[in-house]
Amino acid sequence: MATKTLMLPFYSKAKNIKKVWTIAEGLILPFLGVLIFILIWYLISSSIAKQLPSPMSAFNTLYELIKNPFYDNGPNDKGIGWQLFYSLKRVFLGFFIGSFIAIPLGIFIGLSKKLSIMFNPIVQVLRPVSPLAWFPIGLAIFQASNEASIFTIAITSLWPTLINTVYGVSSIPEDYKSVAKVFGFSKYTYIRYVALPYALSFMFTGLKISIGIAWMVIVASEMLAGGTGIGFYIWDSWNSLNLNKVISAILAIGIIGYILDRIFEKLQRRFAV
């Protein structure tokens, strides 16, 4: 007992060292990954594809863009901050519309095995359709490019949430169902106190995938729609033969996408079963 007591400071010190190393590893490894990516980029831009801007050139352009992101010199000359704002507004509107359709529909289908079998072919046929194919449909329905973009985001981003919600609700353990029967739960009570809590982590997995898809879709959609948004900004920069701005915009898209992914990952962990 005395020996164990004497060793406690050493155990505590070793535990602290391990904790510090884990934190350092979490910082060093991503930094090395980024460094390798920049090195490969530099080698490609200096040898294979010399027309491609170098990392330093692209980062300098990105710095200039974020120094004054919200300038507004007219319809076709707005800062990158405004372009990202317009894109995020469309993304979240389309994402929320898609989610409000996917979650209730997923619960409804997941509660019935027959409905799951009935709707599965429709989901599997429509799910892989390209966003570019949905845009003309949205344009035909709404007669406006902005609404067509939102429609495209909604219909392409709802599938992961729908599929994960159906899976979560349909995979509720039999013990949970038996307890609900014993207490005589109504359908509403069963959904509220059994189905929703159990399927919540599955829903957030789907929502995390959906927001990533929505953020990818917006670029292609805005290239077709024109006007405003980060997709239009990239297309306009390409037409101006300004590859530095194109790559800077791609980096900005990646950073925003990473932030969105981290936010939804935290929500997913928070509601994990």
N, C-alpha and C positions, 0 to 999 in steps of 0.2 A: 504493500500500500504506500509506504514511504517512497519507494523507488518510483512508483507511478506518479506521485505528487511532484517529485523532483523533475521528472521528465515533462511535465505539463508545459512549462515555458518553451521547451524545444518544439513540442508538438504545435503549440500556438504560433511560433515563429515560422515553422515549416508551412503551416496552413496559410499564413499571411503571404509568404514568398510565392506559394502556388497561386494565390488569388491575384497578386501583382503580375505574375507571369501570364496568367490567363488574359488579363486586361491588355497587357503589352502585346500578346500574340494576336488579340482581336484588332489591334491597331496596326501592327507591323505587317501582317500578312495581306490585308487589303491594300496597304500602301505599296507593297512589293508587286501586287497584281496590277495596280494602276501604272506603276513604273515600267513593268514589262510591256503593257499595252502601248504606252507612249513611245517606248523604244522601238517596238515593231512598226508603229505608225511612222516614226521618223525614218526608219530604214526603207519602208515602202515609198514614202514621199521623196526620198533623196535618191532612189535608184529605179524601182520598177515603174512608179507612176509619178513622174516629176511635176505633172500638172496639179497634183494634189497638194494643198497647202500643208506646210510643216506644222507640228504641234505648237511651236512657239508663235507662229503667225496666226493660227486659229485662236489660241488663248488670248493673244493681244486684241484680236477683233472682238472676242467675247467680252473682254474687260471693257472695251470702248462701248459696247452695246449696253452693258449693265450699269455703266456710269450714269447714263441718262435714259432709263428704260421707258419713261412715260412721256416722251415728247410727242407732240401731235402737230404735224405740218400739213394736214389735209388727209383725204381719204386713202391715198396710196403711199403715205409717208408717215407711219406711226412707229413708235419705239417698240422694242421687243417685249417690254412689260405689258403694253396694251394687247399685243398679239397673243401672248400667253393667257392674258385675262379673258379675252374673247373665246379662246379655245377651251379653257377650263370651265367657263360658264356653259358652253355647249356640252362639254363632256359630262359635267355633273347633272345637268338637266336631263340629258339622254340616259345617263346611268340610273338616276332616280326613277325615271319613267319605266325603264326596263326592270328595275328591282321591284317596283310596286306591282308590276304584272307578274314577274317570276315567282316571288315569294308566296303570295296567296294561291297562285295556280299550282305551284310546287307542293304546297301543303295539301291542296284539294286532290291532286293526282296521287300523291304519296300515301294518302289514307286508303286508297282503293287499289287493289292489285289488278282488277279488271281495267280500270282507267289507265294505269301504268302501261299495261299491254296495249291498250287502244291508242294511246298518244305517243308511245315510243317511236314508231316509224316516222311520224311527222317531225318529231324533234331531231331524229338522226338524219333526216333528209334536209331540213332547213338549217341545221347548226353549221355545216361546213361551207355554206354559201358565202362567197366573198363580199366584203363590205361594198366594193365598187359595183356589185350587181344590185344591191339594195338602193343605192343612191337614186338611180332613175325612177324607181318605184316611188320613193319619197317625193321626188320632184313632180311626178305625175299626180300624186295625191294632194300635195300642199301648194304646188305652183310657186314655191319659194325655196331658194337654195339653203337658207338658214334652217328652216323647218325640216328640209330634206336631210340635212346633216344630223340634226337631233334625232330624227326618225331612224337614220342609219345606225347611229350609236346605240339607241335604245334596243333595236331588234338584233344587233350583233352581240351586244354585251349581256343580254338577259339569259342566254343559254347556260353558261356555267352555274349561275345562281339557281336557275330552274332545276337543272340536273342534280346539283348537290342538295337542294332542298328536298326533292323527291326521294333521293337516296337516304337522307337523314330521317325523314318521317317514316319511310317504309322499313327502315332497319331498327325500329324501336324494339327492344327486347320483349319477349313474351311475358316476362315477369311483370313489367310495367303495365302491359295491357290487362293482365289478370287482376292486378291491384285496382286498376281503373274500373273493371267490371264489378269487383267486390263492393266498391264504394258507390256503384251506380252512377258513374260520371256521365253527364250528357255529352253530346258531341262537342259543344262549345267548351265545356270544362276540360274535356280530354285534350283538345287542341291547346288550350291555354296553359294547363298545368303539367301535361305530359309531352305532347308532340313538340310544341315550341321550345321548351327548355332543352329537350334532348337534341333537337335538330339544329339548335342555334349555332354550334361550332361548325357544322356542315355548311350552314347558310353563309357564315362569314368566310369560309374557304372559297365558296362560290363567288361571293362579293369581291374578294381580293383578286380573283382571276378576272372577274368582269370589269373592274376598274382599270386593270392593265390593258384589256382588250379595247375598252372605250378610249383610252389615251392613245393607243396605236391607230385606231380607226379614224380619229379626228384629223390626222395629218392627210391621209388619202382623201377623206371627204372634203376638206377645205381646199385641197388642190383642184378638185372638180368644181367646188362652189365658188371659189374666188372671193374677193372682197376683203375679209379680215381673218385673222387667226394665224397660228404658227405654220400651218400647212400652206396657206397662201403666201406667207412670208418666205418660206423655203422655195416655193415655185417662182415667186417674183425675183428672188435673189439669183436663182439659176438662170432665169431669162436675162438678168443683168450681167451674167457671167461672173458673179461674185461668189466663188466657192468658199471663201473665208466665212461669209455670212451663213452660207448653207451649213457648213460644219459647226459653226457656233450655235446655230439654231438646233441642230441635232444634239449637241452637248446639253443645251438647255432642256430639250425634251427628255433626254435621259435622266437628268438630275431631278426634274419634276416627277418623272415616272418612278424613280427610286424613292422619293419622299412619299408618294402615294402608296407605294408597296409597303413601306415601313409602317405607315399609319394603320393600314388594314391588317398587317401582320400582328401588330400590338393588339388590335381589336379581336383578332382571331384567337390569340393566346388568352386574352382576358375572358372570353366566353367559351374556352375549351372545356369539354366535359371532363 
